Amino acid sequence: MEKRLNTLQQLAVDSAEDKKAFGILLLDLRNRSDLTDFFMICSGNSEVHVQSIVDAILDKCCRNQHKPLAVEGYSGGSWVVVDLGDLIVHVFHKEARLHYDLERLWGDVPVIKAVGQ
């Protein structure tokens, strides 16, 4: 299922695509989580790739007045979480994504957008 994305979601997806992230998913958590409304999950091939994806997302969002509330895991480059309020972005190294398998954990929520599957 694909729906129209809001500005913040589109910025994050476009930034990840620009840096060649793969397996991009946008999950609708409204009415399922008090933490946020949406998760974006994507992957990179290396720690440096993961960090470059995060850098692009942060840069584009900040230039468009969407400052992150928090960024966790950046120095490790295996799993970086960017909290943008209504959207939490998870950028994984491909092996870490397989290990933590957030898609399975949230498997019953609607997928709003899937890119590069």
Protein Blocks (a to p, Z undefined) as FASTA:
>chain_A
ZZdddfklmmmmmmmmmnopahiacddfehkafkbmbdcddddfbfklmmmmmmmmmmmm
mmnopacfbdehklnomaccddehjaccddddfklmmmnommlmmmmbccfbdghZZ
